């Protein structure tokens, strides 16, 4: 989705958070506390390795369960210095490491983490599409990607204020205008929960489960329907894409809406392509 608000580059982000680092815990860190606690509470019910993208000053690190192995990355060295102080002060042995790293080019192997969380990050990064693809890539199949973020609205007083703030993105360090559609782009991530958070729904938590092949269904459906319009019933039957002649419209509709059907079809086509 296109947007007409200013684009922040990587250096702008670094510069903004260099200014924020000394006071972050006592300013925005307080506003964001409820969302952060909610996300960590959910993550603590899980197991394995956790990657926190945009770990910042490490406000969430002491709250993670000791049964989790936590890795954090951030673009700001000043923020990471604050986080390392917390790790040393609180003796957080389950924090595996902190790395200065660009979220759009994560230096980790595919499927490295059971949970990937990015809190208050997507409105900051210059290229949200790339970041979402990276979160998807490093998450293991069956794992979860969790976002806590501000998503803008078009109408009302809040919408007007967000549009006014859009021109000051470089100064405040984040985009006030940021549509939720910009993060709903990954083929293998299925959205399982969307929850408004305090204060007054200003932030939203999105939970995705990584299901390889899940997102091929919409595209497969379009291709199926387009193909069906071009083919005769006999040709569709011969091709294996048509329902039996006795199947009614209701059965056809249920099949079109069944994601398991599309995943099965995708795997079958993959197998056929591999044999050629």
N, C-alpha and C positions, 0 to 999 in steps of 0.2 A: 504494500500500500504506500503510495507516495505521500509525502508530507512537505509543507512549505515552511516548517520551522527551521532555524539555523542548525547546521550540523556541527557537532563538537568533535574536534580531532583528539588524538591521544594526548598530545602535549597540553591541550586545554584542560583535559580531565586531570592530568598530573598537577597542573598549576592550581586548579580549583581545590583539589584535596590536599595540596601542600598548605594552603591557607586554612582549611578545615581541621587538619590533624590536631592542633593543640586544643581545640575547643569542641571537637565533634562529640565526645562522650556526654557533654553537658548541654548540647543544643539539639541537633537532629537526632543524636543517639537516644535522647529521652523520648522524642516524638515517635520514634520507630520501635520503641521497646516492646509494645504489645504484639506487633507483628512478628518480631524476632522470637519472643517467648513462645508464641503459638507454633511457629515453624519448628523450633527446637524440640518442643514437646512431642510433636508428631515423629520427628526423626529419632528421638530417644526410644520409640517403640520398635525401631528397626534394628538390624544387625549389620556388621561388616564395616566397610570403609566409606567414609564421608568426605566429599570434597565441597568446601565452602568457597564459592567464587565471589570475590569482593569481600574478603574477610575483614577489611578495614582495620580498626583499632582492636579487633578481637573481642568485642563486647559479648558475642555469643559463646566464645570458647569455654568459659568456666561452666556453662550450663549443659554441655553435652555429656551424655552418660559415659561412664568410664569403660563400658563394654564396647564403645565405638572407637575406631581409629580415624582421627580427623586430620585432614590436610587443608591448608588454606592458601589462597592466592590473592594477590591484589596488585594493582598497577602502581600504587603510591608507596615508595619506600618509607616516607614519614609515617604513614598509617601502620605499616608493618612493624616499624620500630616500637610503636605503642603496644601493638599486639604481643611482641616478644617480651616486653616488660611484664605484661599480664601473665604470660606462660611461666616466666621465671618466678614471679611473686607468688602465684597460686600453685606452683609445682604441677602443671598440667601434663602429666606423662603420656596421656593418650593422644596428644597432638603430635602427629608424625613429622610435620614440617610446615614452614611457611615460605612461600616463594613469591618473588616479584615477577609477575607474569601478566601477559596480555590475555584477557578472557576470550578474545577472538582467535587465539592461536595457542591453545593449551599444550604444554609439553608433557602430556601423559599418553600412554598407549590406549588404544580402543578398549572400551568396556572395563576400565580400571576401578570403577567405584560403584558401590551398591546404592548410594544416595548422592545426588548432586543438588546443591542448594545455592541459589543466588538471591540474596535479599537486598532490595533497593539498589539493584545493579543495572537493570535493563534500560532505565531512563538516563543512565550516565554514559554508557558505552557508545562509541561512534557508529558501530555497525551491529545492531541487535540481531540481524539475520545470522551473521557469522557466529555470534556468541551462542545463539540457540542451537545451531548445528554442532558446535563444540560440546555443549552440555549433553546433547543427544549422543554424540560419538563416544564420550568417555563414560557414559552410564551403561552398566551391565544390563543385559536382557532381564526383564522382570524387576529391574530396579526402578527408583523413582527420581524424577526431576521436580524440584519444588521451587517456585518463584514467589517472592513477596515483593510487590511493586505498586507503584502508583500508576493507574490507568485513567486517562482523562475522559471527561464526558462533554458532549457537545452543547448541552442546554443548561439553563439556569445560571445562578450567580457563580457557582463553581466553574462552569464552563467558560464564562466570561473572564473570570480571574485567571484561569489557566492560559487562555489566549493572550492576555496581557503580559503574563510572565514569560511567555515563549521567547520573546526577544532578549531575555536576560539569561539564557541558558549558560553562556560562558561564565557569567558572574556567580550564579547560584550553584553551578556544578551539576545540574540535571535538567531534563526536558519536562516542562510542565504539561505539554501536549504530547501524549503518547498513547496511541490506541491499542487495545488489547489484541487486535488482529495481527499486530506486528510480531507477536510471539507464538501465534497458532500456525506454525509453518512446517513443523517437523513430521515427516511421514511415519516415524516409528514411535511417536509419543502420543498416547491416548489421554486426553484430559478426563480425570476422574473426580475432581473436586474444584469448585470455585467458591471462595468464601470471602465476603467483605470483612474488613478488620477495623478496629478502632484506630484513629478517631474518626467517627461518623462515616465510615466506609471510604476514607481517603485512600487507604491501601487495600490491596486484594491479594489473597493467597491462591495460587493455582498449583494443583498437584497433577503431575503426569506420571503414567506408568509406561515404561519402555516395552513395546510389543512389536518386535521386528515384523514388518509386513502389514501392520495395521493400516497405515495411511495409504496403501495402494488401492484400497477399496473405492474411494470416490473416483479416482482416475480410471480404474477398471470399469466402473459402472458407466462412466461417460463413453468409454470406448465400446463397451458392450452395446449400449443403446444406439450409438452412432452406427455401429456395424449392423445391428438388427434392422435399422431403417433401410440399409442398402441391400440386404439379403432377402431372398425368398424364404418362406418357411421350410421348404425342402432343403435348401442350402444350409440354413441354420441348424437343422437336425443333423445333417451330414457333418457339419463342423463341430457338433457337440455343444453348442451354446444355447440351444433351444430347450425349453421345457417339454415334457411329454404332451401329446396333443390333447389329452384329457385334463390337463392341469388348468384350473380356472384362473381368473384374473387375481383372485385373492392370494393364491399360491405364488403367482408371479410377483406380486407386490411384496409378499413376505420375503421371498428370496432376494429381491433387490435391496431390501433393508437389512438383511442379515450379514453382519460383518464377517462372521465365520465362513460364510459361503464365499465371500470375495477373497479372504485369505487362503482358503482351500484352492480356489481357482488360480490364484497367483502362484501358489506352490506347484500346482500341476503344470502351469505354463512354464515355470522355471525349469521343471524336470524335463519337459518336452524340448525346450530350447537347448538344455545341456546335452541332450542325446543327438542333436543335429550336428 
